[in-house]
Amino acid sequence: MMRALYRSMALVAMTTSAACAQSATETRLPAGTRVCDMSVRVVSIRLVDAAGAPVSGASIVVRRVRTRATLEHAEAMGGQGDYKIIEDGELSDLRREGEPFDVSFTKGGRVRKVRLVIGQDAGGCHVLLKRGPASVRF
């Protein structure tokens, strides 16, 4: 009886092992296929004062130079002086090598402008700041 039980368990283990090997073979992707992780990347910029402290409450306008279109999703993030410029959801027509964006901050009648070059990472999965400051003195 025990021998029969061990044989059955061995058969189940071999069958499961073969099924796993077969499913692994079935899920292989063709060479050159892009595989992206599920994380979401955001290009943001920090607005700081002369002492380096974060400046919150500024309005932000981000304009894509190529199309002159204003990005609708640019916004303050969490009130700590960080402002979202672009995220992965807006990646579809972004040039991989990068393209210029004009960013304007306005607060209390003062305006500060900067140009960023934003493109895609090497895998084409996420937005990436190619050139420009990570923080701007206001």
Secondary structure as UniProt FT lines:
FT   HELIX           2..26
FT   TURN            31..32
FT   STRAND          42..48
FT   TURN            50..51
FT   STRAND          59..64
FT   TURN            65..67
FT   TURN            72..73
FT   STRAND          75..77
FT   TURN            78..81
FT   STRAND          82..87
FT   HELIX           88..90
FT   TURN            92..93
FT   TURN            96..97
FT   STRAND          99..107
FT   TURN            108..109
FT   STRAND          110..120
FT   TURN            122..123
FT   STRAND          127..131
FT   STRAND          135..137
//
